[in-house]
Amino acid sequence: MPNVYKLTFPNGKIFVEHDLLDQITYMGSIANDLFRRDFPDEQIDDFSVRKEILWRSDTADHDDVERIEIEWIRRLRANDPEIGYNRWPEFDG
């Protein structure tokens, strides 16, 4: 079942992503360079991530899911570099 979810990292930053196949283990694709500079090696070796489903639908198509994902990114400001790791849509400050 398609869903939109939020990942929360130990530093409090978030990442909003969608999953069309409802794969519980899918954790998105964050730009590694953005993520890596926030964590020293000792934190990279052992940390936990929280995955929270924000929205799901039995009937949504791909376009619906992407629209809802963008709404959540903007609502949570996950594209604000101070708050999250999403880089699209571009944060307009």
LUMLONU-455744 format. One record per atom (N, C-alpha, C, O, CB): residue in three letters; x, z, y; atom name. Coordinates in steps of 0.2 Angstrom, whole numbers. Each point is the difference from the previous one (the first is absolute). Glycine has a CB too. Layout:
N
node code=ALA | x=X | z=Z | y=Y | site=CA
...
This chain:
93
node code=MET | x=4 | z=0 | y=-6 | site=N
node code=MET | x=-4 | z=0 | y=6 | site=CA
node code=MET | x=4 | z=0 | y=6 | site=C
node code=MET | x=5 | z=4 | y=1 | site=O
node code=MET | x=-14 | z=2 | y=-7 | site=CB
node code=PRO | x=9 | z=-11 | y=11 | site=N
node code=PRO | x=4 | z=0 | y=6 | site=CA
node code=PRO | x=-1 | z=6 | y=4 | site=C
node code=PRO | x=-5 | z=4 | y=0 | site=O
node code=PRO | x=4 | z=-16 | y=0 | site=CB
node code=ASN | x=7 | z=14 | y=3 | site=N
node code=ASN | x=0 | z=6 | y=4 | site=CA
node code=ASN | x=6 | z=0 | y=5 | site=C
node code=ASN | x=4 | z=-5 | y=0 | site=O
node code=ASN | x=-8 | z=11 | y=-10 | site=CB
node code=VAL | x=3 | z=-2 | y=15 | site=N
node code=VAL | x=5 | z=1 | y=5 | site=CA
node code=VAL | x=2 | z=7 | y=0 | site=C
node code=VAL | x=-4 | z=5 | y=-1 | site=O
node code=VAL | x=-1 | z=-14 | y=8 | site=CB
node code=TYR | x=12 | z=10 | y=-7 | site=N
node code=TYR | x=2 | z=7 | y=-1 | site=CA
node code=TYR | x=6 | z=2 | y=5 | site=C
node code=TYR | x=2 | z=-5 | y=3 | site=O
node code=TYR | x=-5 | z=4 | y=-15 | site=CB
node code=LYS | x=4 | z=7 | y=13 | site=N
node code=LYS | x=5 | z=3 | y=4 | site=CA
node code=LYS | x=6 | z=3 | y=-4 | site=C
node code=LYS | x=-2 | z=4 | y=-4 | site=O
node code=LYS | x=-7 | z=-3 | y=14 | site=CB
node code=LEU | x=15 | z=-2 | y=-9 | site=N
node code=LEU | x=5 | z=3 | y=-3 | site=CA
node code=LEU | x=3 | z=5 | y=6 | site=C
node code=LEU | x=1 | z=-2 | y=6 | site=O
node code=LEU | x=2 | z=-7 | y=-14 | site=CB
node code=THR | x=-2 | z=15 | y=6 | site=N
node code=THR | x=3 | z=5 | y=5 | site=CA
node code=THR | x=7 | z=2 | y=-3 | site=C
node code=THR | x=0 | z=3 | y=-6 | site=O
node code=THR | x=-11 | z=1 | y=10 | site=CB
node code=PHE | x=16 | z=-4 | y=0 | site=N
node code=PHE | x=7 | z=1 | y=-3 | site=CA
node code=PHE | x=2 | z=7 | y=3 | site=C
node code=PHE | x=-3 | z=3 | y=4 | site=O
node code=PHE | x=6 | z=-15 | y=-4 | site=CB
node code=PRO | x=2 | z=15 | y=-3 | site=N
node code=PRO | x=3 | z=7 | y=2 | site=CA
node code=PRO | x=1 | z=1 | y=7 | site=C
node code=PRO | x=-1 | z=5 | y=3 | site=O
node code=PRO | x=6 | z=-4 | y=-14 | site=CB
node code=ASN | x=-4 | z=-6 | y=15 | site=N
node code=ASN | x=2 | z=0 | y=7 | site=CA
node code=ASN | x=-7 | z=0 | y=4 | site=C
node code=ASN | x=0 | z=0 | y=6 | site=O
node code=ASN | x=11 | z=-5 | y=-7 | site=CB
node code=GLY | x=-17 | z=4 | y=-2 | site=N
node code=GLY | x=-6 | z=0 | y=3 | site=CA
node code=GLY | x=-2 | z=-7 | y=2 | site=C
node code=GLY | x=-6 | z=-1 | y=2 | site=O
node code=GLY | x=8 | z=12 | y=2 | site=CB
node code=LYS | x=2 | z=-16 | y=-4 | site=N
node code=LYS | x=-2 | z=-7 | y=1 | site=CA
node code=LYS | x=-4 | z=-3 | y=-5 | site=C
node code=LYS | x=0 | z=2 | y=-6 | site=O
node code=LYS | x=11 | z=-3 | y=12 | site=CB
node code=ILE | x=-15 | z=-4 | y=-4 | site=N
node code=ILE | x=-5 | z=-3 | y=-5 | site=CA
node code=ILE | x=1 | z=-7 | y=0 | site=C
node code=ILE | x=4 | z=-3 | y=4 | site=O
node code=ILE | x=-12 | z=12 | y=-1 | site=CB
node code=PHE | x=5 | z=-12 | y=-9 | site=N
node code=PHE | x=0 | z=-7 | y=-1 | site=CA
node code=PHE | x=-7 | z=-2 | y=-3 | site=C
node code=PHE | x=-2 | z=4 | y=-5 | site=O
node code=PHE | x=15 | z=-4 | y=3 | site=CB
node code=VAL | x=-17 | z=-4 | y=5 | site=N
node code=VAL | x=-6 | z=-2 | y=-2 | site=CA
node code=VAL | x=1 | z=-7 | y=-3 | site=C
node code=VAL | x=3 | z=-5 | y=2 | site=O
node code=VAL | x=-9 | z=12 | y=7 | site=CB
node code=GLU | x=3 | z=-8 | y=-15 | site=N
node code=GLU | x=0 | z=-6 | y=-4 | site=CA
node code=GLU | x=-6 | z=-1 | y=-4 | site=C
node code=GLU | x=-5 | z=4 | y=0 | site=O
node code=GLU | x=17 | z=-3 | y=-1 | site=CB
node code=HIS | x=-13 | z=-7 | y=-2 | site=N
node code=HIS | x=-6 | z=-1 | y=-4 | site=CA
node code=HIS | x=2 | z=-2 | y=-7 | site=C
node code=HIS | x=6 | z=-2 | y=-1 | site=O
node code=HIS | x=-12 | z=-2 | y=11 | site=CB
node code=ASP | x=2 | z=5 | y=-15 | site=N
node code=ASP | x=1 | z=-2 | y=-7 | site=CA
node code=ASP | x=-6 | z=-3 | y=-2 | site=C
node code=ASP | x=-6 | z=3 | y=-1 | site=O
node code=ASP | x=14 | z=7 | y=-1 | site=CB
node code=LEU | x=-8 | z=-16 | y=0 | site=N
node code=LEU | x=-5 | z=-4 | y=-2 | site=CA
node code=LEU | x=-2 | z=1 | y=-8 | site=C
node code=LEU | x=-6 | z=-1 | y=-2 | site=O
node code=LEU | x=9 | z=-8 | y=11 | site=CB
node code=LEU | x=2 | z=12 | y=-12 | site=N
node code=LEU | x=-1 | z=1 | y=-8 | site=CA
node code=LEU | x=-1 | z=7 | y=-2 | site=C
node code=LEU | x=-1 | z=1 | y=-6 | site=O
node code=LEU | x=8 | z=-11 | y=5 | site=CB
node code=ASP | x=-7 | z=15 | y=6 | site=N
node code=ASP | x=-1 | z=7 | y=-2 | site=CA
node code=ASP | x=5 | z=2 | y=-4 | site=C
node code=ASP | x=-2 | z=4 | y=-5 | site=O
node code=ASP | x=-10 | z=-5 | y=7 | site=CB
node code=GLN | x=18 | z=0 | y=-1 | site=N
node code=GLN | x=6 | z=2 | y=-4 | site=CA
node code=GLN | x=2 | z=7 | y=3 | site=C
node code=GLN | x=3 | z=0 | y=5 | site=O
node code=GLN | x=1 | z=-12 | y=-8 | site=CB
node code=ILE | x=-5 | z=17 | y=-1 | site=N
node code=ILE | x=1 | z=7 | y=3 | site=CA
node code=ILE | x=8 | z=1 | y=1 | site=C
node code=ILE | x=2 | z=4 | y=4 | site=O
node code=ILE | x=-12 | z=0 | y=-11 | site=CB
node code=THR | x=14 | z=-8 | y=4 | site=N
node code=THR | x=7 | z=1 | y=1 | site=CA
node code=THR | x=3 | z=-5 | y=5 | site=C
node code=THR | x=6 | z=1 | y=2 | site=O
node code=THR | x=-5 | z=2 | y=-14 | site=CB
node code=TYR | x=-5 | z=-7 | y=15 | site=N
node code=TYR | x=2 | z=-4 | y=5 | site=CA
node code=TYR | x=1 | z=3 | y=7 | site=C
node code=TYR | x=-4 | z=4 | y=2 | site=O
node code=TYR | x=-1 | z=-13 | y=-7 | site=CB
node code=MET | x=11 | z=9 | y=8 | site=N
node code=MET | x=2 | z=4 | y=6 | site=CA
node code=MET | x=2 | z=-5 | y=6 | site=C
node code=MET | x=3 | z=3 | y=4 | site=O
node code=MET | x=0 | z=6 | y=-12 | site=CB
node code=GLY | x=-5 | z=-15 | y=8 | site=N
node code=GLY | x=1 | z=-4 | y=6 | site=CA
node code=GLY | x=7 | z=-3 | y=0 | site=C
node code=GLY | x=4 | z=1 | y=-4 | site=O
node code=GLY | x=-13 | z=6 | y=10 | site=CB
node code=SER | x=10 | z=-10 | y=0 | site=N
node code=SER | x=7 | z=-3 | y=1 | site=CA
node code=SER | x=2 | z=1 | y=7 | site=C
node code=SER | x=-1 | z=-4 | y=5 | site=O
node code=SER | x=-1 | z=-5 | y=-14 | site=CB
node code=ILE | x=5 | z=15 | y=10 | site=N
node code=ILE | x=3 | z=2 | y=6 | site=CA
node code=ILE | x=7 | z=-3 | y=2 | site=C
node code=ILE | x=4 | z=-1 | y=-5 | site=O
node code=ILE | x=-10 | z=12 | y=4 | site=CB
node code=ALA | x=7 | z=-13 | y=7 | site=N
node code=ALA | x=7 | z=-3 | y=1 | site=CA
node code=ALA | x=5 | z=5 | y=-1 | site=C
node code=ALA | x=0 | z=5 | y=3 | site=O
node code=ALA | x=-5 | z=-13 | y=6 | site=CB
node code=ASN | x=9 | z=7 | y=-14 | site=N
node code=ASN | x=5 | z=5 | y=-2 | site=CA
node code=ASN | x=5 | z=3 | y=6 | site=C
node code=ASN | x=1 | z=6 | y=0 | site=O
node code=ASN | x=-1 | z=-12 | y=-11 | site=CB
node code=ASP | x=2 | z=1 | y=16 | site=N
node code=ASP | x=4 | z=2 | y=5 | site=CA
node code=ASP | x=-4 | z=6 | y=5 | site=C
node code=ASP | x=4 | z=4 | y=2 | site=O
node code=ASP | x=2 | z=-16 | y=-3 | site=CB
node code=LEU | x=-12 | z=11 | y=2 | site=N
node code=LEU | x=-4 | z=4 | y=4 | site=CA
node code=LEU | x=0 | z=7 | y=-3 | site=C
node code=LEU | x=1 | z=5 | y=3 | site=O
node code=LEU | x=-8 | z=-14 | y=2 | site=CB
node code=PHE | x=5 | z=9 | y=-12 | site=N
node code=PHE | x=0 | z=6 | y=-4 | site=CA
node code=PHE | x=6 | z=4 | y=-1 | site=C
node code=PHE | x=1 | z=6 | y=1 | site=O
node code=PHE | x=-11 | z=-12 | y=-6 | site=CB
node code=ARG | x=15 | z=2 | y=4 | site=N
node code=ARG | x=7 | z=3 | y=-2 | site=CA
node code=ARG | x=3 | z=4 | y=5 | site=C
node code=ARG | x=3 | z=5 | y=-1 | site=O
node code=ARG | x=-1 | z=-15 | y=-6 | site=CB
node code=ARG | x=-3 | z=7 | y=14 | site=N
node code=ARG | x=4 | z=4 | y=5 | site=CA
node code=ARG | x=-4 | z=7 | y=2 | site=C
node code=ARG | x=3 | z=4 | y=3 | site=O
node code=ARG | x=0 | z=-16 | y=1 | site=CB
node code=ASP | x=-9 | z=13 | y=-7 | site=N
node code=ASP | x=-3 | z=6 | y=1 | site=CA
node code=ASP | x=2 | z=6 | y=-5 | site=C
node code=ASP | x=-2 | z=5 | y=2 | site=O
node code=ASP | x=-7 | z=-12 | y=3 | site=CB
node code=PHE | x=12 | z=5 | y=-10 | site=N
node code=PHE | x=2 | z=5 | y=-5 | site=CA
node code=PHE | x=7 | z=0 | y=-2 | site=C
node code=PHE | x=3 | z=-5 | y=-2 | site=O
node code=PHE | x=-14 | z=3 | y=-2 | site=CB
node code=PRO | x=14 | z=8 | y=4 | site=N
node code=PRO | x=7 | z=0 | y=-2 | site=CA
node code=PRO | x=0 | z=0 | y=-8 | site=C
node code=PRO | x=-5 | z=1 | y=-3 | site=O
node code=PRO | x=8 | z=6 | y=13 | site=CB
node code=ASP | x=3 | z=-8 | y=-12 | site=N
node code=ASP | x=1 | z=-1 | y=-8 | site=CA
node code=ASP | x=-3 | z=5 | y=-4 | site=C
node code=ASP | x=-3 | z=-1 | y=-5 | site=O
node code=ASP | x=13 | z=-5 | y=8 | site=CB
node code=GLU | x=-9 | z=12 | y=-1 | site=N
node code=GLU | x=-3 | z=6 | y=-3 | site=CA
node code=GLU | x=-7 | z=0 | y=-1 | site=C
node code=GLU | x=-3 | z=3 | y=-4 | site=O
node code=GLU | x=13 | z=4 | y=8 | site=CB
node code=GLN | x=-14 | z=-10 | y=1 | site=N
node code=GLN | x=-7 | z=0 | y=0 | site=CA
node code=GLN | x=-2 | z=-6 | y=-4 | site=C
node code=GLN | x=-6 | z=0 | y=-3 | site=O
node code=GLN | x=5 | z=6 | y=14 | site=CB
node code=ILE | x=5 | z=-11 | y=-11 | site=N
node code=ILE | x=-2 | z=-6 | y=-4 | site=CA
node code=ILE | x=0 | z=1 | y=-7 | site=C
node code=ILE | x=-4 | z=-2 | y=-4 | site=O
node code=ILE | x=9 | z=-5 | y=13 | site=CB
node code=ASP | x=-1 | z=12 | y=-11 | site=N
node code=ASP | x=1 | z=1 | y=-7 | site=CA
node code=ASP | x=-6 | z=4 | y=-3 | site=C
node code=ASP | x=-1 | z=0 | y=-7 | site=O
node code=ASP | x=13 | z=1 | y=9 | site=CB
node code=ASP | x=-16 | z=2 | y=2 | site=N
node code=ASP | x=-5 | z=4 | y=-3 | site=CA
node code=ASP | x=-5 | z=2 | y=5 | site=C
node code=ASP | x=1 | z=4 | y=5 | site=O
node code=ASP | x=6 | z=1 | y=-13 | site=CB
node code=PHE | x=-13 | z=-9 | y=8 | site=N
node code=PHE | x=-5 | z=1 | y=5 | site=CA
node code=PHE | x=-7 | z=-2 | y=-3 | site=C
node code=PHE | x=0 | z=-4 | y=-5 | site=O
node code=PHE | x=8 | z=3 | y=15 | site=CB
node code=SER | x=-13 | z=4 | y=-7 | site=N
node code=SER | x=-7 | z=-2 | y=-2 | site=CA
node code=SER | x=-4 | z=-4 | y=5 | site=C
node code=SER | x=1 | z=1 | y=6 | site=O
node code=SER | x=-1 | z=10 | y=-13 | site=CB
node code=VAL | x=-4 | z=-15 | y=5 | site=N
node code=VAL | x=-4 | z=-4 | y=4 | site=CA
node code=VAL | x=-8 | z=1 | y=-2 | site=C
node code=VAL | x=-1 | z=1 | y=-6 | site=O
node code=VAL | x=10 | z=-10 | y=8 | site=CB
node code=ARG | x=-13 | z=10 | y=3 | site=N
node code=ARG | x=-7 | z=1 | y=-1 | site=CA
node code=ARG | x=-4 | z=-7 | y=1 | site=C
node code=ARG | x=1 | z=-3 | y=5 | site=O
node code=ARG | x=0 | z=16 | y=-2 | site=CB
node code=LYS | x=-5 | z=-15 | y=-8 | site=N
node code=LYS | x=-4 | z=-6 | y=1 | site=CA
node code=LYS | x=-7 | z=3 | y=0 | site=C
node code=LYS | x=-3 | z=3 | y=-4 | site=O
node code=LYS | x=11 | z=-10 | y=-2 | site=CB
node code=GLU | x=-11 | z=4 | y=12 | site=N
node code=GLU | x=-7 | z=2 | y=1 | site=CA
node code=GLU | x=-4 | z=-6 | y=1 | site=C
node code=GLU | x=1 | z=-4 | y=4 | site=O
node code=GLU | x=2 | z=15 | y=1 | site=CB
node code=ILE | x=-8 | z=-12 | y=-9 | site=N
node code=ILE | x=-5 | z=-6 | y=1 | site=CA
node code=ILE | x=-4 | z=1 | y=6 | site=C
node code=ILE | x=-4 | z=6 | y=0 | site=O
node code=ILE | x=4 | z=-8 | y=-13 | site=CB
node code=LEU | x=0 | z=-2 | y=17 | site=N
node code=LEU | x=-4 | z=0 | y=7 | site=CA
node code=LEU | x=-7 | z=-3 | y=-1 | site=C
node code=LEU | x=-5 | z=2 | y=3 | site=O
node code=LEU | x=16 | z=-1 | y=3 | site=CB
node code=TRP | x=-11 | z=-6 | y=-10 | site=N
node code=TRP | x=-6 | z=-5 | y=-1 | site=CA
node code=TRP | x=0 | z=-4 | y=-6 | site=C
node code=TRP | x=6 | z=-2 | y=-2 | site=O
node code=TRP | x=-7 | z=2 | y=15 | site=CB
node code=ARG | x=-4 | z=-1 | y=-16 | site=N
node code=ARG | x=0 | z=-4 | y=-6 | site=CA
node code=ARG | x=-7 | z=-3 | y=0 | site=C
node code=ARG | x=-5 | z=2 | y=2 | site=O
node code=ARG | x=13 | z=5 | y=-9 | site=CB
node code=SER | x=-9 | z=-13 | y=3 | site=N
node code=SER | x=-6 | z=-4 | y=0 | site=CA
node code=SER | x=0 | z=-4 | y=-7 | site=C
node code=SER | x=5 | z=-2 | y=-2 | site=O
node code=SER | x=-5 | z=1 | y=15 | site=CB
node code=ASP | x=-6 | z=1 | y=-16 | site=N
node code=ASP | x=-1 | z=-4 | y=-6 | site=CA
node code=ASP | x=-1 | z=-7 | y=2 | site=C
node code=ASP | x=0 | z=-5 | y=-5 | site=O
node code=ASP | x=-5 | z=15 | y=-1 | site=CB
node code=THR | x=3 | z=-12 | y=12 | site=N
node code=THR | x=-2 | z=-6 | y=2 | site=CA
node code=THR | x=4 | z=-4 | y=5 | site=C
node code=THR | x=-1 | z=-6 | y=1 | site=O
node code=THR | x=-10 | z=10 | y=-4 | site=CB
node code=ALA | x=16 | z=-1 | y=6 | site=N
node code=ALA | x=4 | z=-3 | y=5 | site=CA
node code=ALA | x=4 | z=-5 | y=-2 | site=C
node code=ALA | x=3 | z=0 | y=-6 | site=O
node code=ALA | x=-3 | z=11 | y=12 | site=CB
node code=ASP | x=1 | z=-17 | y=-2 | site=N
node code=ASP | x=5 | z=-5 | y=-2 | site=CA
node code=ASP | x=6 | z=1 | y=4 | site=C
node code=ASP | x=1 | z=5 | y=3 | site=O
node code=ASP | x=-10 | z=-13 | y=-5 | site=CB
node code=HIS | x=14 | z=4 | y=1 | site=N
node code=HIS | x=7 | z=1 | y=2 | site=CA
node code=HIS | x=0 | z=1 | y=8 | site=C
node code=HIS | x=3 | z=4 | y=3 | site=O
node code=HIS | x=1 | z=-11 | y=-13 | site=CB
node code=ASP | x=-8 | z=2 | y=13 | site=N
node code=ASP | x=-1 | z=1 | y=8 | site=CA
node code=ASP | x=-3 | z=6 | y=2 | site=C
node code=ASP | x=3 | z=3 | y=5 | site=O
node code=ASP | x=-4 | z=-15 | y=-5 | site=CB
node code=ASP | x=-4 | z=15 | y=-4 | site=N
node code=ASP | x=-3 | z=6 | y=2 | site=CA
node code=ASP | x=5 | z=6 | y=0 | site=C
node code=ASP | x=1 | z=4 | y=4 | site=O
node code=ASP | x=-12 | z=-8 | y=-8 | site=CB
node code=VAL | x=15 | z=4 | y=-2 | site=N
node code=VAL | x=5 | z=5 | y=-1 | site=CA
node code=VAL | x=6 | z=0 | y=5 | site=C
node code=VAL | x=2 | z=5 | y=3 | site=O
node code=VAL | x=-5 | z=-6 | y=-15 | site=CB
node code=GLU | x=5 | z=-5 | y=14 | site=N
node code=GLU | x=5 | z=-1 | y=5 | site=CA
node code=GLU | x=-3 | z=3 | y=7 | site=C
node code=GLU | x=4 | z=3 | y=4 | site=O
node code=GLU | x=2 | z=-13 | y=-10 | site=CB
node code=ARG | x=-12 | z=8 | y=8 | site=N
node code=ARG | x=-3 | z=2 | y=6 | site=CA
node code=ARG | x=0 | z=8 | y=0 | site=C
node code=ARG | x=1 | z=3 | y=5 | site=O
node code=ARG | x=-8 | z=-14 | y=-4 | site=CB
node code=ILE | x=5 | z=14 | y=-6 | site=N
node code=ILE | x=-1 | z=7 | y=0 | site=CA
node code=ILE | x=7 | z=3 | y=0 | site=C
node code=ILE | x=1 | z=5 | y=3 | site=O
node code=ILE | x=-12 | z=-6 | y=-10 | site=CB
node code=GLU | x=16 | z=-2 | y=4 | site=N
node code=GLU | x=7 | z=3 | y=0 | site=CA
node code=GLU | x=2 | z=0 | y=7 | site=C
node code=GLU | x=3 | z=5 | y=3 | site=O
node code=GLU | x=0 | z=-9 | y=-14 | site=CB
node code=ILE | x=-4 | z=-1 | y=15 | site=N
node code=ILE | x=2 | z=-1 | y=7 | site=CA
node code=ILE | x=-3 | z=5 | y=4 | site=C
node code=ILE | x=3 | z=4 | y=5 | site=O
node code=ILE | x=-1 | z=-16 | y=-6 | site=CB
node code=GLU | x=-9 | z=13 | y=0 | site=N
node code=GLU | x=-4 | z=6 | y=3 | site=CA
node code=GLU | x=4 | z=7 | y=-1 | site=C
node code=GLU | x=0 | z=3 | y=5 | site=O
node code=GLU | x=-11 | z=-10 | y=-6 | site=CB
node code=TRP | x=12 | z=8 | y=-5 | site=N
node code=TRP | x=4 | z=7 | y=-1 | site=CA
node code=TRP | x=6 | z=0 | y=3 | site=C
node code=TRP | x=2 | z=5 | y=2 | site=O
node code=TRP | x=-8 | z=-4 | y=-13 | site=CB
node code=ILE | x=10 | z=-6 | y=11 | site=N
node code=ILE | x=7 | z=0 | y=3 | site=CA
node code=ILE | x=-1 | z=2 | y=7 | site=C
node code=ILE | x=4 | z=4 | y=3 | site=O
node code=ILE | x=1 | z=-13 | y=-11 | site=CB
node code=ARG | x=-9 | z=5 | y=11 | site=N
node code=ARG | x=-1 | z=2 | y=8 | site=CA
node code=ARG | x=-3 | z=7 | y=1 | site=C
node code=ARG | x=2 | z=3 | y=4 | site=O
node code=ARG | x=-4 | z=-15 | y=-2 | site=CB
node code=ARG | x=-3 | z=14 | y=-6 | site=N
node code=ARG | x=-3 | z=6 | y=1 | site=CA
node code=ARG | x=5 | z=6 | y=-1 | site=C
node code=ARG | x=0 | z=5 | y=4 | site=O
node code=ARG | x=-11 | z=-10 | y=-9 | site=CB
node code=LEU | x=15 | z=4 | y=0 | site=N
node code=LEU | x=5 | z=6 | y=-2 | site=CA
node code=LEU | x=7 | z=-1 | y=4 | site=C
node code=LEU | x=4 | z=4 | y=0 | site=O
node code=LEU | x=-9 | z=-3 | y=-11 | site=CB
node code=ARG | x=5 | z=-7 | y=15 | site=N
node code=ARG | x=6 | z=-2 | y=3 | site=CA
node code=ARG | x=6 | z=0 | y=-4 | site=C
node code=ARG | x=6 | z=1 | y=2 | site=O
node code=ARG | x=-10 | z=4 | y=8 | site=CB
node code=ALA | x=3 | z=-8 | y=-16 | site=N
node code=ALA | x=5 | z=0 | y=-5 | site=CA
node code=ALA | x=6 | z=-6 | y=2 | site=C
node code=ALA | x=5 | z=0 | y=-3 | site=O
node code=ALA | x=-13 | z=4 | y=-6 | site=CB
node code=ASN | x=6 | z=-8 | y=14 | site=N
node code=ASN | x=5 | z=-5 | y=2 | site=CA
node code=ASN | x=4 | z=3 | y=6 | site=C
node code=ASN | x=4 | z=-4 | y=3 | site=O
node code=ASN | x=-12 | z=-5 | y=-7 | site=CB
node code=ASP | x=6 | z=15 | y=6 | site=N
node code=ASP | x=4 | z=3 | y=6 | site=CA
node code=ASP | x=7 | z=2 | y=-4 | site=C
node code=ASP | x=-1 | z=5 | y=-4 | site=O
node code=ASP | x=-10 | z=-1 | y=11 | site=CB
node code=PRO | x=17 | z=-6 | y=-5 | site=N
node code=PRO | x=6 | z=2 | y=-3 | site=CA
node code=PRO | x=1 | z=8 | y=0 | site=C
node code=PRO | x=4 | z=2 | y=-4 | site=O
node code=PRO | x=1 | z=-13 | y=7 | site=CB
node code=GLU | x=-8 | z=14 | y=1 | site=N
node code=GLU | x=0 | z=8 | y=0 | site=CA
node code=GLU | x=-4 | z=3 | y=-5 | site=C
node code=GLU | x=1 | z=6 | y=-2 | site=O
node code=GLU | x=2 | z=-7 | y=14 | site=CB
node code=ILE | x=-8 | z=-3 | y=-14 | site=N
node code=ILE | x=-5 | z=3 | y=-5 | site=CA
node code=ILE | x=0 | z=-3 | y=-7 | site=C
node code=ILE | x=0 | z=4 | y=-5 | site=O
node code=ILE | x=-7 | z=-2 | y=15 | site=CB
node code=GLY | x=9 | z=-9 | y=-10 | site=N
node code=GLY | x=0 | z=-3 | y=-7 | site=CA
node code=GLY | x=4 | z=-5 | y=-1 | site=C
node code=GLY | x=4 | z=-2 | y=5 | site=O
node code=GLY | x=-15 | z=5 | y=-5 | site=CB
node code=TYR | x=11 | z=-6 | y=-6 | site=N
node code=TYR | x=5 | z=-6 | y=-2 | site=CA
node code=TYR | x=-4 | z=-7 | y=0 | site=C
node code=TYR | x=4 | z=-5 | y=-1 | site=O
node code=TYR | x=2 | z=14 | y=-6 | site=CB
node code=ASN | x=-12 | z=-9 | y=9 | site=N
node code=ASN | x=-3 | z=-7 | y=0 | site=CA
node code=ASN | x=3 | z=-3 | y=7 | site=C
node code=ASN | x=0 | z=3 | y=5 | site=O
node code=ASN | x=-11 | z=1 | y=-11 | site=CB
node code=ARG | x=12 | z=-11 | y=5 | site=N
node code=ARG | x=3 | z=-4 | y=5 | site=CA
node code=ARG | x=-5 | z=-5 | y=2 | site=C
node code=ARG | x=2 | z=-4 | y=5 | site=O
node code=ARG | x=10 | z=7 | y=-8 | site=CB
node code=TRP | x=-17 | z=-4 | y=0 | site=N
node code=TRP | x=-5 | z=-5 | y=1 | site=CA
node code=TRP | x=-7 | z=4 | y=-1 | site=C
node code=TRP | x=-1 | z=3 | y=-5 | site=O
node code=TRP | x=8 | z=-13 | y=2 | site=CB
node code=PRO | x=-12 | z=9 | y=8 | site=N
node code=PRO | x=1 | z=-4 | y=6 | site=CA
node code=PRO | x=5 | z=4 | y=5 | site=C
node code=PRO | x=0 | z=6 | y=-1 | site=O
node code=PRO | x=-12 | z=-11 | y=-1 | site=CB
node code=GLU | x=15 | z=1 | y=6 | site=N
node code=GLU | x=4 | z=3 | y=5 | site=CA
node code=GLU | x=-3 | z=5 | y=4 | site=C
node code=GLU | x=-5 | z=-1 | y=2 | site=O
node code=GLU | x=11 | z=-10 | y=-2 | site=CB
node code=PHE | x=-2 | z=16 | y=1 | site=N
node code=PHE | x=-3 | z=6 | y=4 | site=CA
node code=PHE | x=0 | z=-2 | y=7 | site=C
node code=PHE | x=6 | z=-2 | y=3 | site=O
node code=PHE | x=-2 | z=11 | y=-11 | site=CB
node code=ASP | x=-9 | z=-8 | y=12 | site=N
node code=ASP | x=0 | z=-2 | y=7 | site=CA
node code=ASP | x=0 | z=6 | y=5 | site=C
node code=ASP | x=-2 | z=0 | y=5 | site=O
node code=ASP | x=-5 | z=-9 | y=-9 | site=CB
node code=GLY | x=9 | z=15 | y=1 | site=N
node code=GLY | x=2 | z=6 | y=4 | site=CA
node code=GLY | x=-6 | z=3 | y=3 | site=C
node code=GLY | x=1 | z=5 | y=3 | site=O
node code=GLY | x=9 | z=-10 | y=-1 | site=CB
